[in-house]
Amino acid sequence: MAVHWLRNPFQIEDKGRQFLAISRDTAEIIALEALAWIVGQDDLAPVFLGASGASQDELKIRSADPEFLAAVLDFLVMDDAWVVGFCDAQKRAYTEPMAARAMLPGGEAVHWT
């Protein structure tokens, strides 16, 4: 994997494919933004709460847990329309939620061999 810092310091190129490289702190910020966006969607908030098992009262406490933030992004990226809605609202690139997810616990690349 070659890093081309002169072209764009935030992109990594691997075999001709480009990926957004972000820090762990930025990943957590994106996840927090995603959580705020999700709970702000009247039709999506109850689905997320049911899927996560969290109550509304627990969200503030659990939002400090990187594993919970990873689960927020896992939920968001389940539906392309949710990703588009979130990214458009936050003015983020559509690839940022997955880049953020990769930086949180459990997001490392899976090697099957």
DOLUMKE-375916 format. One line per field, with one value per atom (N, C-alpha, C): residue number from 1; residue in three letters; x, y, z. Coordinates in nm, 2 decimals, decimal comma, padded with zeros to 4 digits. Layout:
BEGIN
i: NUM/...
aa: ALA/...
east: X/...
north: Y/...
up: Z/...
END
This chain:
BEGIN
i: 1/1/1/2/2/2/3/3/3/4/4/4/5/5/5/6/6/6/7/7/7/8/8/8/9/9/9/10/10/10/11/11/11/12/12/12/13/13/13/14/14/14/15/15/15/16/16/16/17/17/17/18/18/18/19/19/19/20/20/20/21/21/21/22/22/22/23/23/23/24/24/24/25/25/25/26/26/26/27/27/27/28/28/28/29/29/29/30/30/30/31/31/31/32/32/32/33/33/33/34/34/34/35/35/35/36/36/36/37/37/37/38/38/38/39/39/39/40/40/40/41/41/41/42/42/42/43/43/43/44/44/44/45/45/45/46/46/46/47/47/47/48/48/48/49/49/49/50/50/50/51/51/51/52/52/52/53/53/53/54/54/54/55/55/55/56/56/56/57/57/57/58/58/58/59/59/59/60/60/60/61/61/61/62/62/62/63/63/63/64/64/64/65/65/65/66/66/66/67/67/67/68/68/68/69/69/69/70/70/70/71/71/71/72/72/72/73/73/73/74/74/74/75/75/75/76/76/76/77/77/77/78/78/78/79/79/79/80/80/80/81/81/81/82/82/82/83/83/83/84/84/84/85/85/85/86/86/86/87/87/87/88/88/88/89/89/89/90/90/90/91/91/91/92/92/92/93/93/93/94/94/94/95/95/95/96/96/96/97/97/97/98/98/98/99/99/99/100/100/100/101/101/101/102/102/102/103/103/103/104/104/104/105/105/105/106/106/106/107/107/107/108/108/108/109/109/109/110/110/110/111/111/111/112/112/112/113/113/113
aa: MET/MET/MET/ALA/ALA/ALA/VAL/VAL/VAL/HIS/HIS/HIS/TRP/TRP/TRP/LEU/LEU/LEU/ARG/ARG/ARG/ASN/ASN/ASN/PRO/PRO/PRO/PHE/PHE/PHE/GLN/GLN/GLN/ILE/ILE/ILE/GLU/GLU/GLU/ASP/ASP/ASP/LYS/LYS/LYS/GLY/GLY/GLY/ARG/ARG/ARG/GLN/GLN/GLN/PHE/PHE/PHE/LEU/LEU/LEU/ALA/ALA/ALA/ILE/ILE/ILE/SER/SER/SER/ARG/ARG/ARG/ASP/ASP/ASP/THR/THR/THR/ALA/ALA/ALA/GLU/GLU/GLU/ILE/ILE/ILE/ILE/ILE/ILE/ALA/ALA/ALA/LEU/LEU/LEU/GLU/GLU/GLU/ALA/ALA/ALA/LEU/LEU/LEU/ALA/ALA/ALA/TRP/TRP/TRP/ILE/ILE/ILE/VAL/VAL/VAL/GLY/GLY/GLY/GLN/GLN/GLN/ASP/ASP/ASP/ASP/ASP/ASP/LEU/LEU/LEU/ALA/ALA/ALA/PRO/PRO/PRO/VAL/VAL/VAL/PHE/PHE/PHE/LEU/LEU/LEU/GLY/GLY/GLY/ALA/ALA/ALA/SER/SER/SER/GLY/GLY/GLY/ALA/ALA/ALA/SER/SER/SER/GLN/GLN/GLN/ASP/ASP/ASP/GLU/GLU/GLU/LEU/LEU/LEU/LYS/LYS/LYS/ILE/ILE/ILE/ARG/ARG/ARG/SER/SER/SER/ALA/ALA/ALA/ASP/ASP/ASP/PRO/PRO/PRO/GLU/GLU/GLU/PHE/PHE/PHE/LEU/LEU/LEU/ALA/ALA/ALA/ALA/ALA/ALA/VAL/VAL/VAL/LEU/LEU/LEU/ASP/ASP/ASP/PHE/PHE/PHE/LEU/LEU/LEU/VAL/VAL/VAL/MET/MET/MET/ASP/ASP/ASP/ASP/ASP/ASP/ALA/ALA/ALA/TRP/TRP/TRP/VAL/VAL/VAL/VAL/VAL/VAL/GLY/GLY/GLY/PHE/PHE/PHE/CYS/CYS/CYS/ASP/ASP/ASP/ALA/ALA/ALA/GLN/GLN/GLN/LYS/LYS/LYS/ARG/ARG/ARG/ALA/ALA/ALA/TYR/TYR/TYR/THR/THR/THR/GLU/GLU/GLU/PRO/PRO/PRO/MET/MET/MET/ALA/ALA/ALA/ALA/ALA/ALA/ARG/ARG/ARG/ALA/ALA/ALA/MET/MET/MET/LEU/LEU/LEU/PRO/PRO/PRO/GLY/GLY/GLY/GLY/GLY/GLY/GLU/GLU/GLU/ALA/ALA/ALA/VAL/VAL/VAL/HIS/HIS/HIS/TRP/TRP/TRP/THR/THR/THR
east: 00,09/00,00/00,09/00,08/00,16/00,08/00,14/00,08/00,13/00,04/00,08/00,05/00,13/00,11/00,11/00,18/00,18/00,05/-00,02/-00,15/-00,26/-00,28/-00,38/-00,33/-00,30/-00,25/-00,36/-00,48/-00,59/-00,63/-00,56/-00,60/-00,49/-00,52/-00,43/-00,47/-00,37/-00,39/-00,34/-00,42/-00,39/-00,43/-00,34/-00,37/-00,47/-00,44/-00,52/-00,65/-00,69/-00,81/-00,77/-00,85/-00,82/-00,92/-00,86/-00,94/-00,91/-01,01/-00,99/-00,93/-00,82/-00,75/-00,79/-00,84/-00,88/-00,82/-00,81/-00,77/-00,88/-00,84/-00,93/-01,02/-00,97/-01,05/-01,15/-01,11/-01,21/-01,32/-01,28/-01,37/-01,48/-01,43/-01,53/-01,62/-01,57/-01,65/-01,76/-01,72/-01,81/-01,92/-01,88/-01,98/-02,07/-02,02/-02,11/-02,21/-02,16/-02,25/-02,35/-02,31/-02,41/-02,51/-02,47/-02,57/-02,67/-02,62/-02,71/-02,80/-02,75/-02,84/-02,94/-02,90/-03,00/-03,11/-03,07/-03,18/-03,26/-03,22/-03,30/-03,39/-03,39/-03,48/-03,59/-03,71/-03,83/-03,85/-03,83/-03,86/-03,74/-03,62/-03,51/-03,46/-03,49/-03,45/-03,50/-03,63/-03,68/-03,62/-03,59/-03,53/-03,39/-03,31/-03,18/-03,18/-03,27/-03,28/-03,32/-03,41/-03,44/-03,33/-03,25/-03,14/-03,02/-03,00/-02,89/-02,92/-03,04/-03,08/-03,06/-03,03/-03,00/-03,14/-03,15/-03,26/-03,22/-03,31/-03,28/-03,19/-03,22/-03,14/-03,00/-02,98/-02,84/-02,75/-02,81/-02,73/-02,62/-02,64/-02,54/-02,42/-02,45/-02,35/-02,27/-02,35/-02,28/-02,21/-02,24/-02,17/-02,02/-01,98/-01,84/-01,76/-01,83/-01,77/-01,74/-01,62/-01,58/-01,65/-01,67/-01,74/-01,89/-01,95/-02,09/-02,09/-01,99/-01,98/-01,96/-01,88/-01,86/-02,00/-02,08/-02,21/-02,30/-02,29/-02,36/-02,33/-02,20/-02,16/-02,20/-02,20/-02,24/-02,39/-02,47/-02,61/-02,63/-02,56/-02,58/-02,55/-02,44/-02,40/-02,48/-02,58/-02,66/-02,75/-02,77/-02,86/-02,80/-02,79/-02,72/-02,80/-02,93/-03,01/-02,98/-02,95/-02,91/-02,78/-02,68/-02,55/-02,56/-02,64/-02,65/-02,72/-02,82/-02,89/-02,80/-02,73/-02,63/-02,52/-02,46/-02,35/-02,39/-02,51/-02,56/-02,59/-02,64/-02,67/-02,55/-02,44/-02,32/-02,21/-02,25/-02,16/-02,03/-02,04/-01,93/-01,93/-01,82/-01,81/-01,88/-01,94/-02,01/-01,92/-01,79/-01,70/-01,66/-01,69/-01,64/-01,69/-01,82/-01,87/-01,79/-01,77/-01,69/-01,55/-01,49/-01,35/-01,34/-01,44/-01,45/-01,47/-01,56/-01,58/-01,45/-01,37/-01,25/-01,15/-01,17/-01,08/-01,12/-01,24/-01,30/-01,29/-01,31/-01,29/-01,37/-01,30/-01,37/-01,37/-01,31/-01,32/-01,20/-01,10/-00,99/-01,03/-00,94/-00,97/-00,97/-01,07/-01,08/-00,99/-00,91/-00,83/-00,87/-00,93/-00,99/-00,89/-00,76/-00,66/-00,57
north: -00,12/00,00/00,12/00,21/00,33/00,45/00,53/00,66/00,77/00,84/00,95/01,08/01,12/01,24/01,37/01,37/01,49/01,52/01,41/01,43/01,47/01,39/01,42/01,35/01,43/01,37/01,28/01,28/01,21/01,09/01,05/00,94/00,84/00,71/00,60/00,53/00,49/00,42/00,28/00,18/00,04/-00,02/-00,06/-00,13/-00,04/00,09/00,18/00,22/00,17/00,21/00,31/00,42/00,52/00,51/00,52/00,52/00,64/00,69/00,80/00,75/00,81/00,77/00,88/00,84/00,94/00,89/00,98/00,95/00,88/00,82/00,76/00,87/00,98/01,09/01,14/01,15/01,19/01,09/00,96/00,85/00,86/00,89/00,90/01,02/01,13/01,25/01,22/01,15/01,11/01,02/00,92/00,83/00,91/01,01/01,09/01,17/01,23/01,30/01,20/01,08/00,98/00,95/00,93/00,91/01,02/01,14/01,26/01,26/01,23/01,23/01,12/01,00/00,89/00,92/00,97/00,99/01,11/01,20/01,31/01,27/01,15/01,10/01,03/01,08/01,02/00,88/00,84/00,70/00,61/00,66/00,58/00,56/00,66/00,65/00,52/00,49/00,37/00,24/00,24/00,13/00,11/00,22/00,21/00,17/00,23/00,19/00,04/-00,01/-00,15/-00,24/-00,20/-00,28/-00,28/-00,16/-00,15/-00,20/-00,20/-00,24/-00,13/-00,01/00,10/00,18/00,24/00,33/00,47/00,56/00,70/00,75/00,71/00,76/00,71/00,59/00,53/00,59/00,66/00,71/00,80/00,89/00,98/00,91/00,81/00,74/00,65/00,58/00,48/00,55/00,68/00,75/00,77/00,75/00,76/00,63/00,52/00,39/00,37/00,35/00,33/00,21/00,11/-00,01/00,03/00,11/00,15/00,24/00,33/00,42/00,33/00,23/00,14/00,08/00,04/-00,02/00,09/00,21/00,32/00,32/00,32/00,32/00,19/00,08/-00,05/-00,03/00,03/00,05/00,14/00,25/00,35/00,30/00,22/00,17/00,05/00,01/-00,10/-00,05/00,08/00,12/00,24/00,23/00,34/00,47/00,47/00,59/00,66/00,58/00,64/00,71/00,64/00,70/00,83/00,83/00,95/01,06/01,03/01,13/01,19/01,10/01,15/01,24/01,19/01,26/01,39/01,39/01,52/01,62/01,57/01,66/01,72/01,63/01,67/01,73/01,73/01,77/01,69/01,56/01,47/01,38/01,33/01,24/01,11/01,05/00,92/00,81/00,82/00,72/00,74/00,85/00,88/00,78/00,75/00,66/00,52/00,47/00,34/00,36/00,47/00,50/00,52/00,58/00,60/00,46/00,38/00,25/00,16/00,18/00,10/00,14/00,26/00,30/00,27/00,22/00,19/00,04/00,00/-00,15/-00,24/-00,34/-00,44/-00,40/-00,29/-00,24/-00,28/-00,35/-00,39/-00,49/-00,49/-00,58/-00,73/-00,80/-00,94/-01,02/-01,11/-01,19/-01,34/-01,39/-01,53/-01,64/-01,61/-01,72/-01,72
up: 00,00/00,00/00,00/-00,10/-00,11/-00,07/00,01/00,05/-00,04/-00,10/-00,19/-00,12/-00,03/00,04/-00,04/-00,15/-00,23/-00,31/-00,34/-00,40/-00,31/-00,20/-00,10/00,03/00,13/00,25/00,33/00,28/00,35/00,27/00,16/00,08/00,08/00,08/00,07/-00,06/-00,14/-00,26/-00,25/-00,29/-00,28/-00,41/-00,49/-00,62/-00,71/-00,71/-00,79/-00,73/-00,61/-00,54/-00,44/-00,42/-00,32/-00,20/-00,08/00,04/00,12/00,19/00,28/00,41/00,45/00,58/00,68/00,79/00,90/01,03/01,13/01,26/01,34/01,45/01,54/01,60/01,63/01,69/01,59/01,46/01,36/01,34/01,35/01,34/01,45/01,57/01,68/01,66/01,61/01,58/01,47/01,37/01,26/01,32/01,41/01,47/01,56/01,63/01,72/01,63/01,52/01,43/01,37/01,34/01,29/01,39/01,52/01,63/01,64/01,64/01,65/01,53/01,41/01,29/01,30/01,34/01,35/01,45/01,57/01,67/01,63/01,54/01,49/01,38/01,34/01,23/01,30/01,29/01,36/01,33/01,20/01,16/01,19/01,20/01,21/01,36/01,44/01,59/01,65/01,64/01,71/01,66/01,53/01,47/01,53/01,54/01,59/01,74/01,82/01,96/01,97/01,89/01,90/01,86/01,76/01,71/01,81/01,87/01,96/02,10/02,13/02,27/02,37/02,32/02,41/02,43/02,54/02,57/02,54/02,52/02,50/02,61/02,73/02,85/02,85/02,79/02,78/02,67/02,58/02,46/02,50/02,59/02,63/02,70/02,78/02,85/02,75/02,67/02,58/02,46/02,44/02,33/02,35/02,48/02,51/02,48/02,45/02,43/02,28/02,25/02,11/02,04/02,12/02,06/02,03/02,11/02,08/01,95/01,94/01,83/01,70/01,71/01,60/01,56/01,66/01,63/01,56/01,60/01,54/01,39/01,35/01,21/01,14/01,21/01,15/01,11/01,20/01,17/01,05/01,05/00,95/00,81/00,80/00,67/00,62/00,69/00,65/00,53/00,51/00,41/00,34/00,21/00,13/00,15/00,16/00,17/00,30/00,41/00,54/00,52/00,46/00,44/00,36/00,25/00,17/00,25/00,33/00,41/00,51/00,58/00,68/00,62/00,52/00,46/00,39/00,33/00,28/00,39/00,50/00,61/00,67/00,68/00,75/00,65/00,52/00,42/00,43/00,43/00,43/00,31/00,27/00,16/00,19/00,09/00,12/00,17/00,15/00,19/00,34/00,40/00,53/00,64/00,64/00,74/00,74/00,63/00,62/00,66/00,63/00,67/00,82/00,88/01,02/01,09/01,03/01,09/01,09/00,99/00,99/01,10/01,16/01,26/01,40/01,42/01,55/01,57/01,70/01,73/01,64/01,60/01,51/01,37/01,33/01,19/01,11/01,17/01,09/00,98/00,88/00,77/00,81/00,75/00,79/00,69/00,74/00,66/00,68/00,58/00,59/00,58/00,55/00,54/00,65
END
